[in-house]
Amino acid sequence: MKRPTKKAFFEYMSTRLNTKWKDQEGYLTLLDVVAQADKSESAFRDLAELTLMTKTDRLIYRNKMACEGVEMTPLQVDEYLCIVEYGLEYVS
């Protein structure tokens, strides 16, 4: 498994979100996503499906996460999905 660099990740997120992005916790989330996706084909598929969500699906996802005790804003959901999308590129 190739490890993504912080610099490239921060540049990707800054471009994708159209802002200067340097979230250290986001990088740790990226590493977790890569490790999780690399565990099995089904884990990879589950994460890949997240990146295909519509606006309505994202709202349902936010509600589901809230029920599990994880409150997320719409921007945080977008950031997480960008992290997942980027992380899937590093799965072997």
Secondary structure, 3 states (H helix, E strand, C coil): CCCCCHHHHHHHHHHHHCCCCCCHHHHHHHHHHHHHHHHCHHHHHHHHHHCCCCHHHHHHHHHHHHHCCCCCCHHHHHHHHHHHHHHHCCCC
